[in-house]
Amino acid sequence: MDVQSLFSLEGRTALITGGSRGIGRMIAEGYIACGVKLYISARKAAQCDATAAELRAMGGDVTSLPIDVSTLEGCKALAAEIGKREKKLDILINNAGAAWLAKIDEFPESGWDKVVDLNMKTPFFLTQALLPLLRAAATREHPAKVINVASIDGMSVNMQETYPYAASKAGLIHLTRRMALRLTDDNIICSGIAPGPFPSDMNTIARDQADEVAERTPSGRVGIAEDMAGVAIYLASKAGDYVVGQTIAVDGGVTIKRG
């Protein structure tokens, strides 16, 4: 068994939505280290372009495609931009997401719709728009990969009042299973990642109160880029070809502590 080739991503092409910061950037850094030709997308053009430039300075082949994928039109536009540049797509990371915190008596419909649409609707319709390129890359020996980034809040209850966030991430985990059953017919493997406490602009508690969060985490620390890159490389590589419809919690043990 050639373990090195088992985890190789050499020669593959990937798209990461929400790739300019946080979890998406962590995955991006891991992928360029593995020789992946990478496209990153984000809503804010300046930040997306800046991150792509930084990743290129690290030696990566990285293109910035700043497009808002929160709408069906945005999903189609991003797929069209990829289609102009590539004949196939090996890996799609559906990572773009949003959160909204408000008391139950005050929770706005606008916040609900924004979170549910981006967290659960976008992964489905972007995957749909990119199916021709994913199918072009996919064979039984070399399946294409769709990896949906959920959250441990979709697996167990967080006491913060982020109602649509938790619900949408739980929905995405179940959607990943449903998508996986259909897409495997096309040699496209769909799986998921459920991050726990990783410091980011979305998870400001893990970022700004890292020591306190570490004390509540069984592993005794918050997540780092290598933790996220490792599981994303595993699922995208041949090593993850038989992981169908599963969502892996990467959380230092927080989910099992919650019970």
Kinemage of the C-alpha trace (Angstrom):
@kinemage 1
@onewidth
@group {chain A} dominant
@subgroup {mainchain}
@vectorlist {calphas} color= white
{ca met a 1} P 0.000 0.000 0.000
{ca asp a 2} L 1.348 3.398 -1.053
{ca val a 3} L 0.181 5.590 1.813
{ca gln a 4} L 1.650 8.730 0.282
{ca ser a 5} L -0.465 8.391 -2.868
{ca leu a 6} L -3.452 7.433 -0.721
{ca phe a 7} L -3.606 10.984 0.614
{ca ser a 8} L -2.327 12.736 -2.527
{ca leu a 9} L -4.284 15.556 -4.155
{ca glu a 10} L -1.681 16.287 -6.805
{ca gly a 11} L -3.185 17.405 -10.094
{ca arg a 12} L -6.669 18.035 -8.732
{ca thr a 13} L -8.733 21.183 -9.096
{ca ala a 14} L -10.905 22.515 -6.271
{ca leu a 15} L -13.340 25.311 -5.488
{ca ile a 16} L -13.814 26.553 -1.935
{ca thr a 17} L -16.679 28.924 -1.216
{ca gly a 18} L -16.077 31.232 1.713
{ca gly a 19} L -12.418 30.568 1.022
{ca ser a 20} L -11.026 33.957 1.995
{ca arg a 21} L -11.032 33.473 5.771
{ca gly a 22} L -11.786 31.150 8.669
{ca ile a 23} L -12.454 27.477 7.951
{ca gly a 24} L -12.291 28.032 4.196
{ca arg a 25} L -8.852 29.576 4.375
{ca met a 26} L -7.602 26.749 6.609
{ca ile a 27} L -8.699 24.219 4.011
{ca ala a 28} L -7.218 26.350 1.233
{ca glu a 29} L -3.798 26.403 2.882
{ca gly a 30} L -3.861 22.625 3.220
{ca tyr a 31} L -4.888 22.117 -0.384
{ca ile a 32} L -2.233 24.342 -1.926
{ca ala a 33} L 0.374 22.501 0.151
{ca cys a 34} L -0.879 19.345 -1.585
{ca gly a 35} L -0.523 20.838 -5.064
{ca val a 36} L -4.208 21.514 -5.721
{ca lys a 37} L -5.166 24.068 -8.368
{ca leu a 38} L -7.500 26.207 -6.341
{ca tyr a 39} L -10.345 28.649 -6.825
{ca ile a 40} L -11.673 30.564 -3.839
{ca ser a 41} L -14.889 32.512 -3.735
{ca ala a 42} L -16.262 35.016 -1.233
{ca arg a 43} L -18.751 37.859 -1.191
{ca lys a 44} L -16.200 40.587 -0.446
{ca ala a 45} L -13.959 41.079 -3.457
{ca ala a 46} L -11.106 42.893 -1.717
{ca gln a 47} L -10.707 40.223 0.929
{ca cys a 48} L -11.039 37.373 -1.558
{ca asp a 49} L -8.416 38.922 -3.838
{ca ala a 50} L -6.073 39.591 -0.925
{ca thr a 51} L -6.309 36.035 0.362
{ca ala a 52} L -5.678 34.626 -3.115
{ca ala a 53} L -2.578 36.811 -3.388
{ca glu a 54} L -1.324 35.597 -0.007
{ca leu a 55} L -1.898 31.968 -0.986
{ca arg a 56} L -0.057 32.503 -4.272
{ca ala a 57} L 2.851 33.941 -2.284
{ca met a 58} L 2.934 30.588 -0.455
{ca gly a 59} L 3.392 28.871 -3.808
{ca gly a 60} L -0.215 28.044 -4.594
{ca asp a 61} L -2.002 28.159 -7.947
{ca val a 62} L -4.958 30.200 -6.685
{ca thr a 63} L -7.621 32.260 -8.452
{ca ser a 64} L -10.034 34.623 -6.738
{ca leu a 65} L -13.658 34.572 -7.918
{ca pro a 66} L -15.515 37.022 -5.658
{ca ile a 67} L -19.179 36.188 -6.195
{ca asp a 68} L -22.093 36.248 -3.751
{ca val a 69} L -23.511 32.697 -3.770
{ca ser a 70} L -26.403 33.440 -1.410
{ca thr a 71} L -28.785 33.463 -4.399
{ca leu a 72} L -29.493 30.999 -7.185
{ca glu a 73} L -28.233 33.568 -9.677
{ca gly a 74} L -24.953 33.819 -7.762
{ca cys a 75} L -24.536 30.041 -7.753
{ca lys a 76} L -25.067 29.907 -11.505
{ca ala a 77} L -22.673 32.821 -12.048
{ca leu a 78} L -19.899 31.131 -10.057
{ca ala a 79} L -20.405 27.848 -11.897
{ca ala a 80} L -20.213 29.726 -15.196
{ca glu a 81} L -16.936 31.400 -14.187
{ca ile a 82} L -15.413 28.042 -13.280
{ca gly a 83} L -16.706 26.629 -16.564
{ca lys a 84} L -14.898 29.338 -18.517
{ca arg a 85} L -11.615 28.247 -16.952
{ca glu a 86} L -11.914 24.495 -16.430
{ca lys a 87} L -13.320 21.476 -18.245
{ca lys a 88} L -13.736 19.571 -14.982
{ca leu a 89} L -13.811 20.083 -11.218
{ca asp a 90} L -12.472 17.430 -8.860
{ca ile a 91} L -13.411 18.935 -5.492
{ca leu a 92} L -16.155 21.294 -4.333
{ca ile a 93} L -16.045 22.602 -0.766
{ca asn a 94} L -19.404 24.147 0.167
{ca asn a 95} L -18.147 26.282 3.028
{ca ala a 96} L -19.812 29.703 2.669
{ca gly a 97} L -22.084 30.301 5.634
{ca ala a 98} L -23.688 32.802 7.942
{ca ala a 99} L -24.899 33.035 11.530
{ca trp a 100} L -27.366 35.304 13.326
{ca leu a 101} L -27.776 35.736 17.067
{ca ala a 102} L -30.972 37.247 18.509
{ca lys a 103} L -33.440 36.584 21.308
{ca ile a 104} L -36.400 34.404 20.405
{ca asp a 105} L -38.870 37.264 20.908
{ca glu a 106} L -36.916 39.517 18.568
{ca phe a 107} L -35.561 37.168 15.912
{ca pro a 108} L -36.101 38.791 12.474
{ca glu a 109} L -37.342 36.985 9.396
{ca ser a 110} L -34.553 38.613 7.390
{ca gly a 111} L -31.942 36.980 9.635
{ca trp a 112} L -33.678 33.628 9.389
{ca asp a 113} L -33.839 33.738 5.597
{ca lys a 114} L -30.241 34.895 5.171
{ca val a 115} L -28.851 32.088 7.339
{ca val a 116} L -31.019 29.246 6.052
{ca asp a 117} L -30.563 30.202 2.404
{ca leu a 118} L -26.774 30.448 2.555
{ca asn a 119} L -26.170 27.516 4.902
{ca met a 120} L -28.520 24.965 3.394
{ca lys a 121} L -29.951 26.138 0.071
{ca thr a 122} L -26.681 27.347 -1.470
{ca pro a 123} L -24.755 24.054 -1.070
{ca phe a 124} L -27.498 22.232 -2.952
{ca phe a 125} L -27.910 24.673 -5.827
{ca leu a 126} L -24.200 25.366 -6.274
{ca thr a 127} L -23.574 21.630 -6.448
{ca gln a 128} L -26.412 21.365 -8.965
{ca ala a 129} L -24.901 24.116 -11.105
{ca leu a 130} L -21.478 22.461 -11.021
{ca leu a 131} L -22.649 18.910 -11.743
{ca pro a 132} L -21.481 18.927 -15.389
{ca leu a 133} L -17.913 19.776 -14.304
{ca leu a 134} L -17.982 17.350 -11.374
{ca arg a 135} L -19.277 14.551 -13.607
{ca ala a 136} L -16.562 15.322 -16.154
{ca ala a 137} L -13.926 14.712 -13.461
{ca ala a 138} L -15.520 11.652 -11.894
{ca thr a 139} L -14.671 8.004 -12.486
{ca arg a 140} L -15.074 4.967 -10.269
{ca glu a 141} L -11.314 4.860 -9.709
{ca his a 142} L -11.077 8.637 -9.246
{ca pro a 143} L -14.397 9.979 -7.902
{ca ala a 144} L -15.096 13.682 -7.661
{ca lys a 145} L -15.799 15.033 -4.181
{ca val a 146} L -18.411 17.347 -2.715
{ca ile a 147} L -17.681 18.291 0.898
{ca asn a 148} L -20.301 20.262 2.819
{ca val a 149} L -19.083 22.244 5.835
{ca ala a 150} L -21.713 22.008 8.562
{ca ser a 151} L -21.161 22.560 12.297
{ca ile a 152} L -21.319 20.623 15.533
{ca asp a 153} L -24.266 22.895 16.345
{ca gly a 154} L -26.177 20.765 13.855
{ca met a 155} L -25.319 17.678 15.918
{ca ser a 156} L -25.876 18.901 19.466
{ca val a 157} L -27.398 21.947 21.127
{ca asn a 158} L -25.467 25.166 21.621
{ca met a 159} L -27.048 27.394 24.269
{ca gln a 160} L -26.645 30.522 22.156
{ca glu a 161} L -29.833 31.760 20.486
{ca thr a 162} L -28.723 31.090 16.928
{ca tyr a 163} L -31.922 29.313 15.894
{ca pro a 164} L -31.648 29.174 12.093
{ca tyr a 165} L -27.905 28.482 12.265
{ca ala a 166} L -28.344 25.291 14.275
{ca ala a 167} L -31.374 24.232 12.245
{ca ser a 168} L -29.697 24.896 8.895
{ca lys a 169} L -26.558 23.006 9.869
{ca ala a 170} L -28.612 20.036 11.041
{ca gly a 171} L -30.455 20.220 7.752
{ca leu a 172} L -27.181 20.340 5.831
{ca ile a 173} L -25.969 17.198 7.587
{ca his a 174} L -29.114 15.355 6.527
{ca leu a 175} L -28.970 16.910 3.048
{ca thr a 176} L -25.415 15.588 2.730
{ca arg a 177} L -26.747 12.053 3.254
{ca arg a 178} L -29.497 12.517 0.690
{ca met a 179} L -27.155 14.068 -1.879
{ca ala a 180} L -24.612 11.316 -1.301
{ca leu a 181} L -27.047 8.534 -2.155
{ca arg a 182} L -27.816 10.104 -5.524
{ca leu a 183} L -24.414 11.451 -6.457
{ca thr a 184} L -22.566 8.192 -5.852
{ca asp a 185} L -24.343 6.924 -8.983
{ca asp a 186} L -22.274 9.497 -10.875
{ca asn a 187} L -19.037 8.607 -9.050
{ca ile a 188} L -19.299 11.794 -6.994
{ca ile a 189} L -18.730 11.232 -3.280
{ca cys a 190} L -20.540 13.642 -0.974
{ca ser a 191} L -19.503 13.961 2.669
{ca gly a 192} L -19.309 16.615 5.350
{ca ile a 193} L -17.233 18.284 8.035
{ca ala a 194} L -18.686 19.638 11.282
{ca pro a 195} L -16.199 22.074 12.847
{ca gly a 196} L -16.203 22.804 16.554
{ca pro a 197} L -14.327 25.634 18.273
{ca phe a 198} L -12.078 27.127 15.621
{ca pro a 199} L -11.135 30.816 15.949
{ca ser a 200} L -12.693 32.896 13.180
{ca asp a 201} L -14.737 35.988 12.468
{ca met a 202} L -17.833 33.806 12.754
{ca asn a 203} L -16.748 32.043 15.942
{ca thr a 204} L -15.565 35.098 17.830
{ca ile a 205} L -15.775 33.322 21.180
{ca ala a 206} L -13.158 30.761 20.128
{ca arg a 207} L -11.104 33.615 18.671
{ca asp a 208} L -11.359 36.166 21.492
{ca gln a 209} L -11.756 33.848 24.503
{ca ala a 210} L -9.551 30.981 23.370
{ca asp a 211} L -8.259 30.125 26.840
{ca glu a 212} L -11.754 29.869 28.300
{ca val a 213} L -12.989 27.785 25.371
{ca ala a 214} L -9.953 25.513 25.694
{ca glu a 215} L -10.834 24.818 29.313
{ca arg a 216} L -14.279 23.590 28.228
{ca thr a 217} L -12.893 21.462 25.387
{ca pro a 218} L -11.856 17.880 26.212
{ca ser a 219} L -8.680 18.171 24.109
{ca gly a 220} L -7.713 21.295 26.070
{ca arg a 221} L -7.352 23.681 23.117
{ca val a 222} L -9.183 25.342 20.257
{ca gly a 223} L -8.797 24.056 16.728
{ca ile a 224} L -5.907 25.062 14.485
{ca ala a 225} L -5.502 25.171 10.707
{ca glu a 226} L -3.823 21.757 10.540
{ca asp a 227} L -6.826 20.118 12.246
{ca met a 228} L -9.190 21.392 9.580
{ca ala a 229} L -6.822 20.889 6.656
{ca gly a 230} L -6.177 17.309 7.727
{ca val a 231} L -9.786 16.152 7.559
{ca ala a 232} L -10.420 18.101 4.336
{ca ile a 233} L -7.407 16.444 2.686
{ca tyr a 234} L -8.529 13.018 3.911
{ca leu a 235} L -12.065 13.353 2.536
{ca ala a 236} L -10.906 14.794 -0.798
{ca ser a 237} L -8.210 12.173 -1.381
{ca lys a 238} L -8.422 8.476 -2.283
{ca ala a 239} L -8.278 7.765 1.449
{ca gly a 240} L -11.816 9.162 1.750
{ca asp a 241} L -13.357 7.489 -1.295
{ca tyr a 242} L -15.443 5.075 0.817
{ca val a 243} L -16.764 7.737 3.209
{ca val a 244} L -20.190 8.327 1.714
{ca gly a 245} L -22.717 10.693 3.260
{ca gln a 246} L -20.934 10.927 6.602
{ca thr a 247} L -20.226 14.180 8.420
{ca ile a 248} L -17.110 14.142 10.575
{ca ala a 249} L -17.037 16.239 13.753
{ca val a 250} L -13.696 18.032 14.163
{ca asp a 251} L -14.190 19.529 17.583
{ca gly a 252} L -11.714 18.281 20.173
{ca gly a 253} L -14.464 16.227 21.821
{ca val a 254} L -17.026 18.998 22.391
{ca thr a 255} L -19.943 17.093 20.839
{ca ile a 256} L -19.552 13.995 22.999
{ca lys a 257} L -19.122 16.200 26.072
{ca arg a 258} L -22.435 17.921 25.322
{ca gly a 259} L -24.028 14.487 25.124
